[in-house]
Amino acid sequence: MIDLRIRAAGPEDLDAVLAFWKTAAEGTSISDDRAGVERLVARDPEALILATGVPPVERGRERGSDGELVGTVIAGFDGWRCHLYRLAVHPDHRRQGIGSALLAAAEERFVRLGGRRGDAMVLQSNERAHHAWRAAGYAPEERWRRWVKPLTE
């Protein structure tokens, strides 16, 4: 088990986040680039939430202020809806409560901002994620289907 620190990402974290998603996140997004994540953090500095931690064997050693990036979630709130994206936990640290800690932080943020319901973008093919989201109290909403249109090439 690792000691976790949950905090908002800053501009200095963005390269590490993008590299982390290549290892820990399922699928890719049109916004998975430096410019996309910079816009997110500039527009809403609390939306990108990070979990960092130090394994027990490394506690007390000289390390960065937080240690290793082990999880992320984007908790976007547009003033009306609460959207969750990019819940990702490093494969070496799964099933240790990191995803739950990130979701709790996101949900606390939503409640603080006046949000009423959270929704999550979850790939249909990611069965492992389905189990995690259900365990966190989320359920698929079969009445709605996501429709998308790329705005740039």
C-alpha positions in Angstrom: 0.0 0.0 0.0 1.2 3.5 -0.7 0.6 6.8 1.1 -1.6 8.9 -1.2 -1.8 12.6 -1.8 -4.8 13.8 -3.8 -4.4 17.2 -5.4 -5.2 19.3 -8.5 -2.7 19.2 -11.4 -0.7 22.3 -12.2 0.9 23.3 -15.5 4.2 21.6 -14.3 2.4 18.2 -14.2 1.0 18.1 -17.7 3.9 16.2 -19.5 3.8 13.6 -16.7 0.1 13.2 -17.0 0.2 12.7 -20.8 2.9 10.1 -20.4 0.9 8.4 -17.6 -2.2 8.1 -19.7 -0.2 6.2 -22.3 0.5 3.5 -19.7 -2.6 3.6 -17.4 -5.6 4.9 -19.5 -7.7 2.8 -21.8 -8.2 4.3 -25.3 -7.2 7.7 -26.5 -8.9 11.0 -26.8 -8.7 13.8 -29.3 -7.7 16.0 -26.4 -4.8 13.9 -25.3 -2.2 16.4 -26.2 -0.3 19.2 -24.4 -2.6 21.9 -25.9 -5.8 20.1 -24.9 -4.7 19.5 -21.3 -3.3 23.0 -21.0 -6.7 24.5 -22.0 -8.4 22.3 -19.4 -6.1 23.3 -16.5 -6.2 27.0 -17.6 -10.0 27.1 -17.8 -10.6 25.0 -14.7 -7.5 24.6 -12.5 -9.2 22.1 -10.1 -10.7 19.8 -12.8 -7.7 17.5 -13.3 -7.2 15.6 -10.1 -4.0 13.6 -9.4 -3.2 10.8 -7.0 0.5 10.7 -6.1 2.2 8.4 -3.6 5.3 7.0 -2.1 5.6 3.2 -1.4 6.4 2.3 2.2 9.9 1.2 1.4 10.7 4.7 0.0 9.1 6.8 2.8 11.7 9.1 4.4 13.9 9.1 1.3 14.7 12.2 -0.6 12.1 12.3 -3.4 9.9 14.8 -5.2 7.3 16.6 -3.2 4.6 14.0 -4.0 6.3 10.9 -5.3 5.0 8.9 -8.2 1.9 9.7 -10.2 -0.4 6.7 -9.6 -3.8 7.9 -10.7 -5.9 10.6 -12.4 -9.5 11.7 -13.0 -10.9 14.7 -14.7 -13.9 16.1 -12.8 -15.4 18.7 -15.2 -18.3 20.9 -14.1 -19.9 23.2 -16.6 -22.2 24.9 -14.1 -25.0 22.4 -14.9 -23.5 18.9 -15.3 -20.8 16.9 -13.6 -18.6 14.9 -16.0 -15.9 12.4 -15.2 -13.2 11.5 -17.6 -9.8 9.8 -17.6 -10.2 7.8 -14.4 -6.9 5.9 -14.6 -4.8 4.1 -12.1 -1.3 2.8 -12.9 -1.5 -1.0 -13.6 1.0 -1.7 -10.8 -1.2 0.1 -8.2 -4.7 -1.1 -9.0 -7.1 -2.5 -6.4 -5.5 -0.4 -3.6 -8.3 2.2 -3.3 -6.7 4.8 -5.5 -9.6 5.0 -8.0 -12.0 5.2 -5.1 -10.0 8.1 -3.5 -10.0 9.9 -6.8 -13.7 9.5 -7.3 -14.4 10.7 -3.7 -12.3 13.8 -4.4 -14.2 14.4 -7.7 -17.6 13.9 -6.0 -16.7 16.2 -3.1 -15.7 18.9 -5.7 -19.0 18.4 -7.5 -21.1 18.8 -4.3 -19.1 21.9 -3.3 -19.9 23.4 -6.7 -23.6 22.6 -6.5 -23.6 19.5 -8.8 -26.4 17.0 -8.5 -25.4 14.0 -10.6 -22.1 12.7 -11.9 -21.7 11.0 -15.2 -18.7 9.1 -16.5 -17.3 8.4 -19.9 -16.5 4.7 -19.9 -15.5 2.6 -22.9 -18.1 -0.1 -23.6 -15.3 -2.6 -24.2 -13.5 -1.9 -20.9 -15.1 -4.6 -18.7 -12.7 -4.1 -15.9 -13.7 -0.5 -15.7 -17.4 -1.4 -15.7 -16.9 -3.4 -12.5 -15.0 -0.5 -10.8 -17.7 2.0 -11.8 -20.5 -0.2 -10.5 -18.6 -0.8 -7.2 -18.5 3.0 -6.9 -22.2 3.3 -7.2 -22.5 4.3 -10.9 -24.7 2.5 -13.4 -25.0 2.6 -17.2 -27.7 4.9 -18.5 -29.1 2.9 -21.4 -31.6 5.6 -22.5 -28.9 7.9 -23.8 -26.2 7.4 -26.4 -23.2 9.7 -26.8 -23.2 11.4 -30.2 -19.9 13.0 -31.3 -18.7 15.2 -34.1 -15.0 16.2 -34.4 -14.6 19.9 -34.7 -11.1 19.8 -36.0 -9.2 17.4 -38.2 
